[in-house]
Amino acid sequence: MVQIKNKKTIDGDTFKGDDGKYYRLANVNTPEKGKKGYVKATKELDKLLSDNTLVVKTVGKSYGRDVVELRKSGEKTTINNKMKRKGYK
């Protein structure tokens, strides 16, 4: 497992880490750019990632991105599950 910080939130299920790599949340699907709900989902993920050290567990690859389970350092609940609870499945 690796620890990183969010550099840029791309959308509701993808972000760029401060290590320069792109990450996609495993088992989370949010609206794409231009679709209803895109802005809300992106803001939700950005809020969860902001100013936190993130623990990344890679579970696969997709389109050059690591597919990950992600949690804030010191927390047990994953950000993946937090997004799913908000309705993004």
C-alpha positions in Angstrom: 0.0 0.0 0.0 1.1 3.5 -0.8 0.3 6.9 0.8 -0.3 9.9 -1.4 -2.2 13.2 -1.5 -4.8 14.3 -4.1 -3.3 16.7 -6.7 -6.4 17.1 -8.9 -9.9 15.6 -8.9 -10.8 14.6 -12.4 -14.4 13.5 -11.8 -16.4 11.6 -9.2 -14.4 8.4 -9.5 -10.9 9.5 -10.8 -8.2 11.7 -9.4 -4.5 12.4 -10.0 -2.2 11.8 -7.1 0.8 14.0 -6.1 2.9 11.2 -7.5 1.7 12.0 -11.0 -0.4 8.8 -11.4 -4.1 8.6 -12.2 -6.3 6.6 -10.0 -9.8 5.2 -10.4 -12.0 4.1 -7.5 -12.9 0.4 -7.6 -16.6 -0.4 -7.8 -17.7 3.2 -8.0 -19.3 4.7 -11.1 -20.2 8.4 -11.4 -21.6 10.5 -14.3 -19.2 11.4 -17.0 -18.4 15.1 -17.9 -21.4 16.7 -19.5 -23.9 14.3 -17.9 -26.4 15.2 -15.1 -24.7 14.8 -11.7 -21.1 15.1 -12.9 -20.4 18.3 -11.0 -22.0 17.1 -7.8 -20.1 13.8 -7.9 -16.8 15.5 -8.6 -17.3 17.9 -5.7 -18.2 15.0 -3.4 -15.0 13.2 -4.2 -12.9 16.3 -4.0 -14.3 17.1 -0.6 -13.4 13.5 0.6 -9.9 13.7 -0.7 -8.9 17.3 0.2 -6.1 17.9 2.6 -5.8 14.2 3.6 -3.1 11.6 3.4 -4.6 8.8 1.4 -3.8 5.1 1.7 -4.0 3.4 -1.7 -4.5 -0.3 -2.3 -4.3 -1.2 -6.0 -6.7 -3.9 -7.0 -6.4 -3.7 -10.8 -5.7 -1.6 -13.9 -8.0 0.2 -16.4 -7.0 2.5 -19.3 -3.5 3.1 -17.8 -4.9 4.0 -14.4 -4.6 2.0 -11.2 -8.0 0.9 -9.9 -7.9 1.3 -6.2 -9.5 1.0 -2.8 -8.8 4.2 -1.0 -9.1 5.4 2.5 -7.9 8.4 4.6 -4.9 7.6 6.8 -6.2 6.5 10.2 -9.7 5.5 9.0 -11.1 2.1 8.3 -14.0 3.0 6.0 -12.9 3.4 2.4 -13.7 6.4 0.3 -15.1 3.9 -2.2 -17.8 2.9 0.4 -18.4 6.6 1.3 -19.1 7.4 -2.4 -21.3 4.2 -2.7 -23.4 5.3 0.3 -24.0 8.6 -1.5 -25.5 6.6 -4.3 -22.6 6.2 -6.8 -22.5 2.5 -7.6 
